[in-house]
Amino acid sequence: MSSVYMRSALIMVALALAGCASVPRDAGFSDVRQDVSERAGYEINWYRGAPEEAKVGAAVDSLLRDELTIDEAVQIALLNNRRLQAVYEDLGVAQADVVQAGLLRNPIFGGGMAFSAGEQPELAVSAAVDFLGIFYIPLRKRVAESRFEAAKSRVAGAVLELAAQVQAAFYEAQARAQLLEMRQQVALATEAAFDASQRLREAGNIRLLDLHSEQALYEQARLDLLLAEEALTQSREQLNRLMGLWGSDTVWQLNGRLPAVPEVELVLDDVESRAIANSLDLAVARQEIETYGRLLGLTRASSLVPDLEIGGSAEREENGWKVGPELAVPIPLFDQGQARVATARAELRRRQEQYVALAVEVRAAAREVRQRLITSRRTALHYQNVILPLRARITEEAQHQYNAMQIGVFQLLQARQQEIEAGQRYIEALGAYWRARTDLEVLLQGRMADLGGIQPVSTEPRSTGADSPAGGH
């Protein structure tokens, strides 16, 4: 009778758990999509089939049809970057771990036969189930759910990081395209000057030294143009990698020049506290602290008696079946779980210290990028409003004096070269400004991409007051 009861109980448990045995297809992606939309306004999708991939291809073709803008480049990357799509699979893994944590261990069935000379074989069967596992399920599920929440924050951070990389690469490509345009103009101007110098030399109006000086400037301009073309090619390929483009899709047109420094700057007040409040790296760190805290509780609960198997056995005899219960429990004579508890406690402390360290790094990054933005803005505006107009006036005056034979060709060439260098530095300063602005925007959205080689692991602070780097202002 007890054997029948045990089989019935196992069937009922299996039926009760059948509803949670499947892994949800969404796997928390809707939460990530909403989080990314609220933080940065991006739209993301997780494609897991041929029809969806065909829609992606059509969308990418549409975005590449006209000149590529920075927003379109980001959108293409979020749709088409296969490494980002691979990161989304982390959600499925974490969701599957939650489902697995809620399942009982499979029951164990055993059987055997004994043979004796001249007698019928004796048959014995048994069945056992992990009894304590039922009580550990809630603890295991809480650990898995905490890891699942951390996985969602990591995936959202990966989206923001990719968008930031695309923006930085796009500004770099715009800067190098602008430098190429300037080098082309310089090459044309120096070629014209060299041609004029040749005619003047043939007429005997200038020295051979002046002719060679003009030729040297022209040849240097040709070399600089070649290097500028190569630099732009490298920038385009970096964008192609980030956007996941290949083949004919790489023949796109870049939209415009670098934008001028805007009149209205980002709000730079309280960047530290805002970066701390929005940090996805710290959110992951807090989840890891919660995970290891729960794991410590589970380890303590299961350290002495990790398993307790309850079941029944039946043995066939001459007069029928003999049935009875069975109990299997390990005796903690040697391993009482001290090492496992100590390890879990050390891991928890490790993540607490790492959390505080990460909070310090986020604050330092906020201050650094804020100052970098201020400095690059002032630098670009100074070139735009002071240096470039001044160099243009100097070159113009030098040309007038050269035509009047008041200065030599060396002074004129020097003035031209200094004007070219000022133009190049202005473009570099403008690119540095937009990269700093992008870094600050992404940091305030919640992602610190460059941690100087330190992994973004986290811990909860020992206090959340103003004296803690993770709290207060």
VEXDREN-2710 file (C-alpha; in Angstrom, 1 decimal):
% VEXDREN-2710
k/r/px/py/pz
1/MET/0.0/0.0/0.0
2/SER/2.8/2.4/0.9
3/SER/4.4/1.7/-2.5
4/VAL/1.2/2.7/-4.3
5/TYR/1.0/5.8/-2.2
6/MET/4.6/6.8/-2.9
7/ARG/4.1/6.3/-6.7
8/SER/0.9/8.4/-6.5
9/ALA/2.8/11.2/-4.6
10/LEU/5.6/11.3/-7.2
11/ILE/3.1/11.6/-10.0
12/MET/1.3/14.4/-8.3
13/VAL/4.6/16.3/-7.7
14/ALA/5.5/15.8/-11.4
15/LEU/2.1/17.2/-12.5
16/ALA/2.4/20.2/-10.2
17/LEU/5.8/21.1/-11.5
18/ALA/4.9/20.5/-15.2
19/GLY/3.6/24.1/-15.6
20/CYS/6.9/25.7/-14.7
21/ALA/9.1/23.3/-16.6
22/SER/9.2/25.4/-19.8
23/VAL/11.5/28.4/-20.3
24/PRO/9.6/31.6/-21.3
25/ARG/10.6/32.8/-24.8
26/ASP/10.8/36.5/-23.8
27/ALA/13.3/35.7/-21.1
28/GLY/13.1/39.2/-19.6
29/PHE/13.9/41.0/-22.9
30/SER/10.8/43.3/-22.6
31/ASP/12.3/44.6/-19.3
32/VAL/15.6/45.3/-21.0
33/ARG/13.9/47.0/-24.0
34/GLN/11.9/49.3/-21.6
35/ASP/15.0/50.1/-19.6
36/VAL/17.1/51.0/-22.6
37/SER/14.2/53.1/-24.0
38/GLU/13.8/55.0/-20.8
39/ARG/17.6/55.6/-20.4
40/ALA/18.6/56.5/-23.9
41/GLY/15.5/56.4/-26.2
42/TYR/16.9/53.5/-28.3
43/GLU/14.7/50.8/-29.8
44/ILE/16.1/47.3/-29.7
45/ASN/14.9/43.9/-30.9
46/TRP/15.9/40.3/-30.4
47/TYR/15.7/38.3/-33.6
48/ARG/15.4/34.5/-33.4
49/GLY/14.3/33.3/-36.8
50/ALA/14.7/33.7/-40.5
51/PRO/11.6/35.9/-41.1
52/GLU/12.8/38.3/-38.5
53/GLU/16.3/38.4/-40.0
54/ALA/14.7/39.3/-43.4
55/LYS/12.9/42.2/-41.8
56/VAL/16.2/43.4/-40.3
57/GLY/17.9/43.3/-43.7
58/ALA/15.1/45.4/-45.2
59/ALA/15.3/47.9/-42.4
60/VAL/19.1/48.2/-42.8
61/ASP/18.8/48.7/-46.6
62/SER/16.3/51.4/-46.0
63/LEU/18.6/53.2/-43.5
64/LEU/21.6/53.0/-45.9
65/ARG/19.7/54.3/-48.9
66/ASP/20.5/58.0/-48.2
67/GLU/23.5/59.7/-46.5
68/LEU/24.1/58.0/-43.1
69/THR/23.4/60.1/-40.0
70/ILE/24.7/59.3/-36.5
71/ASP/21.2/58.2/-35.3
72/GLU/20.9/55.9/-38.3
73/ALA/24.3/54.4/-37.6
74/VAL/23.4/53.7/-34.0
75/GLN/20.0/52.1/-35.1
76/ILE/21.7/49.9/-37.7
77/ALA/24.2/48.6/-35.1
78/LEU/21.4/47.9/-32.6
79/LEU/19.6/46.0/-35.2
80/ASN/22.4/44.3/-37.0
81/ASN/25.4/43.7/-34.7
82/ARG/25.6/40.0/-34.2
83/ARG/27.7/40.2/-31.0
84/LEU/24.9/42.2/-29.4
85/GLN/22.4/39.5/-30.5
86/ALA/24.7/37.0/-28.9
87/VAL/24.6/38.9/-25.7
88/TYR/20.8/38.7/-25.6
89/GLU/21.2/34.9/-25.3
90/ASP/22.5/35.5/-21.8
91/LEU/18.9/36.3/-20.9
92/GLY/17.8/32.9/-22.0
93/VAL/20.5/31.2/-20.0
94/ALA/19.7/33.1/-16.9
95/GLN/16.0/32.5/-17.3
96/ALA/16.6/28.8/-17.8
97/ASP/18.6/28.8/-14.6
98/VAL/15.6/30.2/-12.7
99/VAL/13.4/27.5/-14.2
100/GLN/16.0/24.8/-13.3
101/ALA/16.2/26.1/-9.7
102/GLY/12.5/25.6/-9.3
103/LEU/12.5/21.9/-10.3
104/LEU/12.8/18.9/-8.0
105/ARG/15.5/16.4/-8.6
106/ASN/14.4/13.4/-10.6
107/PRO/13.3/10.4/-8.4
108/ILE/15.7/7.5/-8.4
109/PHE/14.3/4.0/-9.2
110/GLY/16.3/0.9/-8.5
111/GLY/15.9/-2.9/-8.9
112/GLY/17.7/-6.1/-8.5
113/MET/17.5/-9.9/-8.7
114/ALA/19.1/-12.6/-6.6
115/PHE/19.5/-16.1/-7.9
116/SER/19.8/-19.3/-5.7
117/ALA/20.3/-22.9/-6.9
118/GLY/17.0/-24.7/-7.2
119/GLU/15.0/-21.7/-6.1
120/GLN/13.0/-19.0/-7.9
121/PRO/15.0/-15.7/-8.4
122/GLU/14.2/-13.0/-5.8
123/LEU/13.1/-9.6/-7.2
124/ALA/13.6/-6.3/-5.3
125/VAL/12.6/-2.8/-6.4
126/SER/13.0/0.6/-4.7
127/ALA/12.2/4.3/-5.3
128/ALA/13.6/7.4/-3.6
129/VAL/13.1/11.2/-3.9
130/ASP/15.2/14.0/-2.5
131/PHE/13.0/15.2/0.4
132/LEU/15.1/18.2/1.6
133/GLY/15.3/19.5/-2.0
134/ILE/11.6/20.5/-1.8
135/PHE/12.5/22.9/1.1
136/TYR/15.6/24.3/-0.7
137/ILE/13.7/25.2/-3.9
138/PRO/12.7/28.7/-2.7
139/LEU/16.3/29.5/-1.7
140/ARG/17.7/28.2/-5.0
141/LYS/15.1/30.2/-6.9
142/ARG/15.9/33.4/-5.1
143/VAL/19.5/33.0/-6.0
144/ALA/18.7/32.3/-9.6
145/GLU/16.3/35.2/-9.8
146/SER/18.9/37.6/-8.4
147/ARG/21.3/36.4/-11.1
148/PHE/18.6/36.9/-13.7
149/GLU/18.1/40.5/-12.7
150/ALA/21.9/41.1/-12.9
151/ALA/21.9/39.6/-16.4
152/LYS/19.2/42.0/-17.5
153/SER/21.3/44.9/-16.2
154/ARG/24.4/43.6/-18.0
155/VAL/22.5/43.3/-21.3
156/ALA/21.1/46.8/-21.0
157/GLY/24.7/48.0/-20.4
158/ALA/25.9/46.2/-23.4
159/VAL/23.3/48.0/-25.6
160/LEU/24.4/51.4/-24.2
161/GLU/28.1/50.6/-24.7
162/LEU/27.6/49.6/-28.3
163/ALA/25.6/52.8/-29.0
164/ALA/28.4/54.8/-27.4
165/GLN/31.0/53.0/-29.5
166/VAL/29.1/53.7/-32.7
167/GLN/28.7/57.4/-31.8
168/ALA/32.4/57.8/-31.1
169/ALA/33.3/56.0/-34.3
170/PHE/30.9/58.1/-36.3
171/TYR/32.4/61.4/-34.9
172/GLU/35.8/60.1/-35.7
173/ALA/34.8/59.3/-39.2
174/GLN/33.3/62.8/-39.6
175/ALA/36.5/64.4/-38.3
176/ARG/38.7/62.3/-40.7
177/ALA/36.4/63.1/-43.6
178/GLN/36.7/66.8/-42.8
179/LEU/40.5/66.5/-42.5
180/LEU/40.5/64.7/-45.9
181/GLU/38.5/67.6/-47.4
182/MET/41.0/70.1/-46.0
183/ARG/44.0/68.1/-47.3
184/GLN/42.4/68.0/-50.7
185/GLN/42.1/71.7/-50.8
186/VAL/45.6/72.1/-49.5
187/ALA/46.9/69.8/-52.2
188/LEU/45.1/71.7/-54.9
189/ALA/46.4/75.1/-53.6
190/THR/50.0/73.9/-53.3
191/GLU/49.9/72.3/-56.7
192/ALA/48.7/75.6/-58.2
193/ALA/51.4/77.5/-56.3
194/PHE/54.0/75.1/-57.5
195/ASP/52.8/75.4/-61.1
196/ALA/53.0/79.2/-60.8
197/SER/56.5/79.0/-59.3
198/GLN/57.6/76.9/-62.2
199/ARG/56.5/79.5/-64.7
200/LEU/58.1/82.3/-62.7
201/ARG/61.3/80.3/-62.5
202/GLU/61.3/79.8/-66.3
203/ALA/60.9/83.5/-66.7
204/GLY/63.8/84.0/-64.3
205/ASN/61.7/85.9/-61.7
206/ILE/62.4/83.6/-58.6
207/ARG/65.3/81.7/-57.3
208/LEU/65.7/77.9/-57.6
209/LEU/65.5/77.7/-53.9
210/ASP/62.1/79.3/-53.9
211/LEU/60.9/76.8/-56.5
212/HIS/62.2/73.8/-54.5
213/SER/60.5/75.2/-51.4
214/GLU/57.1/75.4/-53.2
215/GLN/57.7/71.9/-54.6
216/ALA/58.5/70.5/-51.1
217/LEU/55.3/72.0/-49.7
218/TYR/53.3/70.4/-52.6
219/GLU/54.9/67.0/-52.2
220/GLN/54.2/67.0/-48.4
221/ALA/50.6/68.0/-49.2
222/ARG/50.3/65.0/-51.5
223/LEU/51.6/62.7/-48.8
224/ASP/49.3/64.1/-46.1
225/LEU/46.4/63.6/-48.5
226/LEU/47.3/59.9/-48.9
227/LEU/47.5/59.4/-45.1
228/ALA/44.2/61.2/-44.6
229/GLU/42.5/58.9/-47.1
230/GLU/43.9/55.9/-45.3
231/ALA/42.7/57.3/-41.9
232/LEU/39.2/57.7/-43.3
233/THR/39.2/54.2/-44.6
234/GLN/40.1/52.9/-41.2
235/SER/37.3/54.9/-39.6
236/ARG/34.7/53.6/-42.1
237/GLU/35.8/50.0/-41.4
238/GLN/35.4/50.5/-37.7
239/LEU/31.9/51.7/-38.3
240/ASN/31.2/48.7/-40.6
241/ARG/32.3/46.3/-37.9
242/LEU/30.1/48.0/-35.3
243/MET/27.1/48.1/-37.6
244/GLY/27.7/44.5/-38.8
245/LEU/27.9/45.5/-42.5
246/TRP/29.7/43.7/-45.2
247/GLY/29.7/43.4/-49.0
248/SER/27.8/46.0/-50.9
249/ASP/26.3/47.4/-47.7
250/THR/29.7/49.0/-46.9
251/VAL/29.4/51.5/-49.8
252/TRP/27.5/54.2/-47.8
253/GLN/27.8/57.9/-47.8
254/LEU/28.7/59.8/-44.6
255/ASN/26.4/62.6/-43.7
256/GLY/28.0/66.0/-43.4
257/ARG/30.7/67.4/-41.3
258/LEU/31.3/67.5/-37.5
259/PRO/28.6/69.7/-35.9
260/ALA/29.8/72.9/-34.5
261/VAL/30.0/73.3/-30.7
262/PRO/26.4/73.9/-29.6
263/GLU/25.4/77.1/-27.8
264/VAL/23.6/75.2/-25.0
265/GLU/25.7/72.6/-23.2
266/LEU/24.6/69.6/-21.2
267/VAL/23.7/70.2/-17.6
268/LEU/26.9/69.6/-15.6
269/ASP/25.5/69.9/-12.1
270/ASP/25.7/66.9/-9.8
271/VAL/27.2/64.6/-12.4
272/GLU/28.7/62.4/-9.7
273/SER/25.4/61.7/-7.9
274/ARG/23.5/61.3/-11.2
275/ALA/26.1/58.9/-12.5
276/ILE/25.9/56.9/-9.3
277/ALA/22.1/56.8/-9.3
278/ASN/21.9/55.7/-13.0
279/SER/24.9/53.3/-13.0
280/LEU/24.0/49.9/-14.5
281/ASP/27.4/48.6/-13.4
282/LEU/26.5/49.4/-9.8
283/ALA/23.0/47.8/-10.4
284/VAL/24.8/44.6/-11.4
285/ALA/27.0/44.8/-8.4
286/ARG/24.1/45.2/-6.0
287/GLN/22.4/42.2/-7.6
288/GLU/25.7/40.2/-7.1
289/ILE/25.7/41.2/-3.4
290/GLU/22.1/40.0/-3.1
291/THR/23.0/36.8/-5.0
292/TYR/25.9/35.9/-2.7
293/GLY/24.0/36.9/0.4
294/ARG/21.2/34.4/-0.6
295/LEU/23.8/31.9/-1.6
296/LEU/25.4/32.2/1.8
297/GLY/22.0/31.5/3.4
298/LEU/21.4/28.4/1.2
299/THR/24.9/27.2/2.0
300/ARG/24.3/27.5/5.7
301/ALA/21.0/25.8/5.5
302/SER/22.3/22.8/3.5
303/SER/25.8/22.5/5.1
304/LEU/25.1/19.8/7.7
305/VAL/22.5/17.8/5.8
306/PRO/22.7/18.5/2.1
307/ASP/20.6/15.5/1.1
308/LEU/17.8/13.5/2.6
309/GLU/16.3/10.8/0.4
310/ILE/13.0/9.2/1.3
311/GLY/11.5/6.4/-0.6
312/GLY/10.3/2.8/-0.4
313/SER/11.4/-0.7/-1.4
314/ALA/9.5/-3.8/-2.3
315/GLU/10.8/-7.4/-2.3
316/ARG/9.0/-10.4/-3.8
317/GLU/8.9/-13.5/-1.6
318/GLU/7.2/-16.8/-1.9
319/ASN/4.1/-15.6/-0.1
320/GLY/3.8/-12.2/-1.9
321/TRP/5.5/-8.8/-1.8
322/LYS/7.2/-7.3/1.3
323/VAL/7.0/-3.5/1.2
324/GLY/8.6/-1.0/3.5
325/PRO/9.9/2.6/3.6
326/GLU/13.5/3.6/3.1
327/LEU/15.5/6.6/4.4
328/ALA/19.0/7.7/3.3
329/VAL/20.8/10.6/5.0
330/PRO/24.6/11.4/5.0
331/ILE/26.2/11.5/8.4
332/PRO/28.3/14.7/8.8
333/LEU/31.3/13.1/10.6
334/PHE/34.1/14.7/8.4
335/ASP/32.5/17.4/6.3
336/GLN/30.2/19.6/8.3
337/GLY/30.1/22.4/5.6
338/GLN/32.5/24.8/7.4
339/ALA/34.6/25.3/4.3
340/ARG/31.6/25.9/2.0
341/VAL/30.2/28.5/4.5
342/ALA/33.5/30.2/4.8
343/THR/33.9/30.4/1.0
344/ALA/30.4/31.9/0.6
345/ARG/31.1/34.4/3.3
346/ALA/34.4/35.4/1.7
347/GLU/32.8/35.8/-1.7
348/LEU/30.1/38.0/-0.2
349/ARG/32.7/40.3/1.4
350/ARG/34.7/40.3/-1.8
351/ARG/31.8/41.8/-3.7
352/GLN/31.0/44.3/-1.0
353/GLU/34.5/45.7/-1.3
354/GLN/34.4/45.6/-5.1
355/TYR/31.1/47.5/-5.0
356/VAL/32.6/50.4/-3.0
357/ALA/35.7/50.4/-5.3
358/LEU/33.4/50.6/-8.4
359/ALA/31.4/53.5/-6.9
360/VAL/34.7/55.4/-6.4
361/GLU/35.6/54.7/-10.0
362/VAL/32.2/55.9/-11.3
363/ARG/32.6/59.1/-9.4
364/ALA/36.1/59.6/-10.7
365/ALA/35.0/59.0/-14.2
366/ALA/32.1/61.5/-13.9
367/ARG/34.5/64.2/-12.7
368/GLU/37.1/63.4/-15.3
369/VAL/34.7/63.4/-18.3
370/ARG/33.0/66.5/-17.0
371/GLN/36.3/68.4/-17.0
372/ARG/37.3/66.9/-20.3
373/LEU/34.0/68.2/-21.8
374/ILE/34.6/71.7/-20.4
375/THR/38.2/71.8/-21.6
376/SER/37.5/70.5/-25.1
377/ARG/34.6/72.9/-25.5
378/ARG/36.7/75.9/-24.6
379/THR/39.5/74.6/-26.8
380/ALA/37.3/74.2/-29.9
381/LEU/35.7/77.6/-29.4
382/HIS/39.1/79.2/-29.0
383/TYR/40.3/77.7/-32.3
384/GLN/37.0/78.7/-34.0
385/ASN/36.8/82.3/-32.7
386/VAL/40.4/83.3/-32.3
387/ILE/43.1/81.0/-33.7
388/LEU/41.6/80.3/-37.2
389/PRO/40.7/83.9/-38.0
390/LEU/44.1/85.1/-36.8
391/ARG/46.0/82.6/-38.9
392/ALA/43.9/83.5/-41.9
393/ARG/44.8/87.1/-41.5
394/ILE/48.4/86.3/-41.0
395/THR/48.6/84.2/-44.2
396/GLU/46.7/86.9/-46.2
397/GLU/49.1/89.6/-45.0
398/ALA/52.1/87.4/-45.7
399/GLN/50.9/86.9/-49.2
400/HIS/50.5/90.7/-49.7
401/GLN/54.1/91.3/-48.4
402/TYR/55.5/88.5/-50.5
403/ASN/53.8/90.0/-53.6
404/ALA/55.4/93.3/-52.7
405/MET/58.8/91.5/-52.3
406/GLN/58.9/92.6/-48.6
407/ILE/59.4/89.0/-47.3
408/GLY/60.8/85.8/-48.8
409/VAL/59.1/82.6/-49.7
410/PHE/60.1/80.9/-46.5
411/GLN/58.0/83.3/-44.4
412/LEU/55.1/82.9/-46.7
413/LEU/55.3/79.1/-46.6
414/GLN/55.6/79.2/-42.9
415/ALA/52.4/81.2/-42.6
416/ARG/50.6/78.8/-44.9
417/GLN/51.8/75.8/-42.9
418/GLN/50.8/77.3/-39.6
419/GLU/47.3/78.0/-41.0
420/ILE/47.0/74.4/-42.2
421/GLU/48.1/73.1/-38.8
422/ALA/45.6/75.3/-37.0
423/GLY/42.8/74.0/-39.2
424/GLN/43.8/70.4/-38.4
425/ARG/44.0/71.1/-34.7
426/TYR/40.6/72.7/-34.8
427/ILE/39.0/69.6/-36.4
428/GLU/40.8/67.4/-33.8
429/ALA/39.5/69.7/-30.9
430/LEU/36.0/69.5/-32.3
431/GLY/36.1/65.7/-32.5
432/ALA/37.5/65.6/-29.0
433/TYR/34.6/67.7/-27.8
434/TRP/31.9/65.4/-29.3
435/ARG/33.6/62.3/-28.0
436/ALA/33.7/63.8/-24.5
437/ARG/30.1/64.8/-24.8
438/THR/29.1/61.3/-25.9
439/ASP/31.1/59.8/-23.0
440/LEU/29.3/62.0/-20.5
441/GLU/25.9/61.2/-22.0
442/VAL/26.5/57.5/-21.8
443/LEU/27.8/57.7/-18.3
444/LEU/24.7/59.6/-17.1
445/GLN/22.6/57.0/-19.0
446/GLY/24.2/54.3/-16.8
447/ARG/27.2/52.8/-18.5
448/MET/30.9/53.3/-17.8
449/ALA/32.6/51.6/-20.7
450/ASP/36.3/52.1/-19.9
451/LEU/37.1/50.9/-16.4
452/GLY/40.9/50.8/-16.9
453/GLY/41.0/47.0/-17.0
454/ILE/39.0/46.6/-13.7
455/GLN/36.0/44.3/-14.1
456/PRO/32.7/45.9/-13.2
457/VAL/31.9/43.8/-10.1
458/SER/30.0/45.2/-7.3
459/THR/29.1/45.3/-3.7
460/GLU/26.7/47.1/-1.5
461/PRO/28.2/49.8/0.6
462/ARG/28.4/49.3/4.3
463/SER/26.4/52.5/4.7
464/THR/24.3/54.5/2.3
465/GLY/24.9/57.9/3.9
466/ALA/26.7/60.8/2.5
467/ASP/30.1/59.5/3.7
468/SER/29.8/56.4/1.4
469/PRO/31.0/56.7/-2.2
470/ALA/27.9/54.8/-3.3
471/GLY/25.4/57.1/-1.5
472/GLY/24.7/60.7/-0.8
473/HIS/25.8/63.6/-3.1
END
